[in-house]
Amino acid sequence: MQAGRSMRLFSWRGFLGLGCGLALVFFWGLVALRIATYSENHIGVSVLWIIPLALVAMLAGALWRAAQLRRAGMALLVLGLLTVVGVVLLDRLNVLVEYESWLERGMPERPF
């Protein structure tokens, strides 16, 4: 039974899920590094651009759940959902804001 599961992992659904999951983990690593190393809260690109990748990760998680990879599918669904909520909060709470939006908002300081 384990051999069947590992074979499903190396299908297009498996590669889609692994790629999205690794990309989201890499994204959050870069966000944490950016917040830890720079004191300013404006960046050149909006963090909201990652939302489509998070939605694809949630789709891949749903596909994994349908393919009997329940724990991995649930992990992808949760990671995608937390990414969507997290990037919206990063933008709305002025933690990481696109430069033009930061100027329009009156150059707010980072809340911490």
Secondary structure as UniProt FT lines:
FT   HELIX           2..9
FT   HELIX           12..37
FT   STRAND          42..43
FT   HELIX           47..50
FT   HELIX           51..66
FT   TURN            67..68
FT   HELIX           70..92
FT   TURN            93..94
FT   STRAND          97..98
FT   HELIX           99..104
FT   TURN            105..106
//
